[in-house]
């Protein structure tokens, strides 16, 4: 899904400030082995985009490595190829490997197009001059998206660099059959949530399936507790280091998490999120907090109708359930990619309601972003996702998309320490370390 270990070609950490300084100086066919591992930086290489022929062919670098998502993306590329006349070859890499190598990949020999994330993770590479602006594409597709989607697709320089495809909510999933048989009700408040978790524990269930072997999943738990306790503005200020990590608000987040930790599945740092989702599907666990893009996609089609969710309960009445993580994914045009003219034709098609409708005929867990989207295949999870995201006053993009890569990397390690030892002493140590690292990272 996502991993923040992104570094420059020389190995030096890349920060928000250094990236923006760089910006100021710059005015489905077959699935093949990915070039990501072989790609490496070349400072002498020409960074001018290769316009090439608008007939292609092009290659599409993809991190959609899970079988279900890979199939949906392959269908989209096949449709795009048919509509544009461009031959598209998809190069798929393991999800985490893709993100771990993205910086070297973009500086080396990238594909014509690549999957990526909206928001700061997009701005970060646009500011380094590694992406081609696609304002000309947006002149044709701009009417298909609302202002929120447009803003998430822009770099810090105001130019467009992404065509968004979908987003998805981070919520608390459960099996309807388990709740019905046990007489459980979806909690609205923190106290009700904790009481439900305690009841599940008494009933012999793991209250919350939980995994963090990949490092990023637990960032979502921090995010939602922060959003519920301190609100969206505080979350964004913390991500920019406008609030210190030693602040009491951060302590409050970890204190709530410490209260919750006794109900989370043990050994999370050694477990993948896929295994945690299977514990929920197999009814060994009562609930799981994660994105629909993971949990629903991991369910077998036969069991998907039993899946349901509720938004994470309110903690601070001042913020209620006004916010959530709802990451947006889409496609970017690497500066060094070949046949940019053909790639832009494909992006122009992907940014249409027709393309999103086609994608969602196979994808049964994400929700499309294009205006005029016709989604007759939306299941109950997708319909509810649309409704709950629409209720939010604001949505965040997830910690490793909202802060600089090095800070996200630091928090992954520190949160894993907390998972292993959720004590007051650990919290104090984590906060001090986070603040010390933030001062260094954000001073560059």
N, C-alpha and C positions, 0 to 999 in steps of 0.2 A: 504493500500500500504506500507507505511513505517512510523515508529515513533521512535525517538531517545531516549526515556526515558528508558535506559537500565542501571541497577545498579547491584552491586555485591550482593551475598547472605546476607551480613551483612548490606546492604543498603548504603554502601559507593560508591561514584561516581567512575566509572572505566574510566580511561583516556588512551590515546594512549601510553603515557610514561609508566604508570604502567602496561599496558597490555604487552608491549614489554619487560619490566623487567621480567615479568612472563615467557615469551617465552625463555629468555636467561637461565632461571633456569630449563627448561624442556628439554633438548638436542633436485486397484481401484475397489477395491471391494466396500463394503458399506461405506457410509459416516456416521461416528459416532460422538458423542459429543467429543470435544477436551479435552485432559488432561491438557492443558496449565494452566487453572485457578487453578487447584488443585496441580500442580507441585510446589515443593518448594525445596530450597537448602538443602543439607545435607553434611556438611563438612566431616563426617565420612564415607561417601559412597565410595566404590571402584570405581575409575575412569577408570579401565582397560576395554577395549572394549570387549563385549561379542561376540566372533566369531560365536558360535552356528553352526547350520546346514546350508549348502549352499542351502538347499531346502526351508528354511523359516519355518514358515510364518514370514512376517514382517509387521510393521505398518509404515505409511507415514504421518508425520505431515505436514499439508498444510495451508497456508494463502490465498489460492485461493478461497475466499468466495463469490465473485461475481458470479452470476449464469453462465455467459458465460465462464469465466475462469475455474470455477469448472468443467463444462462439458468437456472442452478440457483436463484438467488434469486427469479426470476420464477415458477418452478414452485412454490417454497415459499409465496410470497405468494398464488398462485392456490389452493393447497391450504388455506392458512389462511383465506382468504376464504370458501371453500366450507364449512369446518367451523364457522366462527363467525358467518356471515351478515353479516360486515362487508365493505363495499366498500373495497378497497385500491388506491390509485394510487401507483406507484413513481416517485420523482423521482431519476434517476441523474446523478451528477456524476463527472467524471474523478477517479481515485483521489487523486492528489496535490493537485488543486484542492480536493477535499473537506476534506482535512486542513489545508491552508493557510488555509482560511476557517472552520474549525469554531468558533472562539471567537466571531466576529462572527455566525455563523449561529445559534448557540444564544442569543445575546443579542438577535437580531432577530426574524425570523418563521420559526422552524423548523417542520419537518414534525411530524406526530403522533408518529412513531417515527423512529429513525435508527440506522444501523449504527455500531458503534464497537468499542473494544478493552477488554479486561479489565485489572485491576490499577491501577497508578498513573494511567494516562491516564484511567481512569474516575473515580478519586478526585479528580483535579485539578478536574474540572468539577462534580462533586457538591459539593465543598467551597465552590464559588462560588454554590451555590444555583441552578444552571442546569439541574438534572435533578430529576425527580420520583421520590421513593422508591417502590419497588414491593414492599414487604414483604408486602402483601396478595396479590400474585401468587405470591410465594415460599411463602406458607402453603399454596398448592395444588400447587406444582411441586417443593417442596423435596426430597421423597423421590426425585425423578428424578436427583439429582446427588450426587456425592461431596463430601467436605469441601473438597478442593482447588478444585473448581469454585465452590463456595459462597463461599469466601474471596476468590477473584478477582472475584466479582460484587458485593462490598460496598464502600461508601465508608469513609473513615476514621472516620465516625461510627457504623459498625456496621450501617447500613441497607443494604438491597439496592438497586442501581441498574441492574443488567444481567441479561439472560437470555442465557447463553452458548450458542453453537451448535456450535462446533468448535475444534480446535487443529490444529497441524501442526508437524512437526519441521524444524529446520535441519540438514541432513546433506550428505554428499558424494555427488552423483549421477554416474552413468556409464552407458554403453551396454553391455549384456551381450555383444553381438556383438563389440564392440571388444575387451573384456577377453578374450573367448574366442579371438579370432583372433590376438591379440598375446601370449597367455599371461600376462596380468597377473593378479595376485591382490590382493584387498582388503587394504590395510595395517592393522596393528593398533597400530603404534608410530610416533612421529614419524620416526625414522630410516628405517623402511620406506616411509613416505609420501614423504619427500624422494627416496629412491632410485627410487620409482615415477615421480615427477614427472620426474626426470632421464632415466629410460628413455623416457618418452613424448616428451620433448624430442628425444632422439636419434632416435626413430622418426618425427620430423616432425610430431608433434601439438603443439598448445598444451596444456600439462599441465592448466591450470586456466582455464576460461572465467571472465571477471571483468568486472564493470561497476559504475560508481558515478555515472552521470550524474544520477540522481535523489537522490543524497546518502545515503540510508539503507542501501542494500545492504551497503556495506563495514563498517557498524557491527556486522553479524553476524560478520564475520571477527575484529574486535577482541574481541567477546563470547566466541567459542568459544576463542580463544587464552587469554583471561583465565580462563575457566572451567577449561580444561585445565591451565594453569600454576599458578593461584592459588586455584581453587576457588570455589564458589557464595557462601560467606559474604563472601569478599573482594570478589567482583563487586558484591554488594549494598551493602557498605560504601562502595565506591568510587562507586557511583551516588548515594549519599546524602552524599557528600563527608566521610565518616567516615575515609577514607583519602585522603591528598593525591595529586594527579595527578603529583607529582614523585617519588612512592615508587618504590623499586627494582622492585617487582612490576610496575608499569606499564612501566618500561624493559624488563623481561624480555619483556613482551608484544610491544612494538614490535621488539625485537631478533629474536624468532622470526619475526615478520611480515616483517622485512627479509630474512631467510633465505629465506622463501617467495616473496617478491615477484618474484624472477627467473623463477619458473615461472607467474606469473599473466599473463593476457592484457594486452598493452600498451594504453595509451590508455584506461584504464578510465573516467576522468572524462568522457570524451566519448561513452560507450556506454551504452545502456539495458540493463537486465537481460534484457529480451525478446530483444535481439540476441545477448547472451551465451548465453542458453539455446538459441537457434537454432544457434549455433556448436557446442554440445554435440550437439544433435539431428542436425545435419548431419555429425557425426563429424570436425569440424575440431579440436575440443577433446576431451581425454580425460576430464576431470572438471569438476564445478562445485559449489561449496559455496553453497547457498542453501536457501530453504524449499520444501517440496513444493508449497505453495500457489502458488508461482510456476513452478518448473521443470516439475513434472508437469502443471500446468494449461496450460502453454504448448506442450506436446508435441501433435502431431497424434495422433488416436486410433489411426491405423495404426502409429505408432512407439512408443506408450506401453508395449506389452508388452516392448519391448527395454530400457526404463529400469529401473535398479536403483540402490541406494545403500548406503553403509556409514556408520556414525557416524564423526565426526571422530576420528582416532587419539589415543591416549594420549600425553601429554608428560611429566607428572609422575605417577609411580606412586601418589603419595599420593591423587590424585584420579581417576586412571584415566579412564574414560569415564562418570563418574557423573552428569554434568550436560549440559544442552543448552538452547538457546533453543527453546521450543515455544509460540509466541504463541497466545493465546485470543481469538477474536472473537465478538461477539454484538450485542445490540440494547438501546438505552437509550430512555428516555421524556423528551424535552426538556420542561422546565418550561412553556415558552410554547407548546407544541404544542396543537393543537385535538383535541377529542373524546378526552380521556384515558381515559374509561371504555371506549370501543370499542378503543382502543389496548391497554389492559390485557387485554382478551379475546383479542386477537391474540397478545400476549406469553405468555399462559397456554397457548395452544395450541402456540406455537413451543417452549415448554419441555417438550414431551412426547417420549417415544421415537418415537411415530408421526410427528411432524413432522420429527425428525431423520432418520428412515428415509426419508421422502419426499425431503428435501433431498439425501441421499446417493445417491439413484437417478440424480441428474444430476451431482452433484459427485463426481469420481473422483480426488481428490487430498488432501482434508482428511479428518479422522476426527472422528466425533461424540463428544459428551460425556455424553449422557443414559444413565442406567442402563436396562438392558432394551432397548437399541437393537438392532434387527434390521437387519443390513446385508448382505443376500445379494449386493449388487452390489460389495462391497469387492474391489478388485483387489489384486495382490501388493504394490504400493506402500503402499496403505492398511493392509493387514494387517501389514506389516512396521513401519509407522509406529506402530501401536498397541502392538506388542511392544516396540519400542525406547524409546518414551516411558515405558512401564510399568517398564522397567529402571532408569530414572533415580532417583537419590535426591532430586533436586530439579530443577525446570525454571525458567528465567528467561523473562521476557516480551519481551526485546530491549531494547537500550540506550535507544531513544527512547520506550520504555514504562516503563522502570525508573528513569529519572532525570527531573529537571525539564525542561520544554520548552527553556528557554534554554540549559541545559547540553548537551542533545542537539544543539541548533542549532550551538553552538560546536564540538562534537566533529565534526560533519559537515564543517565547513570545515577544521578542523585535520587530520582524517584524509585529506581530499582533497589537502592539502599534502604529507602523507607519501606518498601514492600517486604524486604527481608527482616526489617526490625522497626515496626511501627510504634516507636516510643517517643516520649517528649524530648529525650536527649538526642535521638536521631533527628528529630525535626529541627532542633536548634542548630545542630551541626550542618544539616542540609541547607538551611536558610543562610547561614554564614558563608558556606562554600559557594552557594549560588550567587550571593551578592558580590563576593570577592571576584568570581569569574566574570560576572556581568560588568563590573567596573573596568576590567581589562578588555573584554570583548567590545564594549560600546565606546571605548576611548580611541579605538583605531580609526 
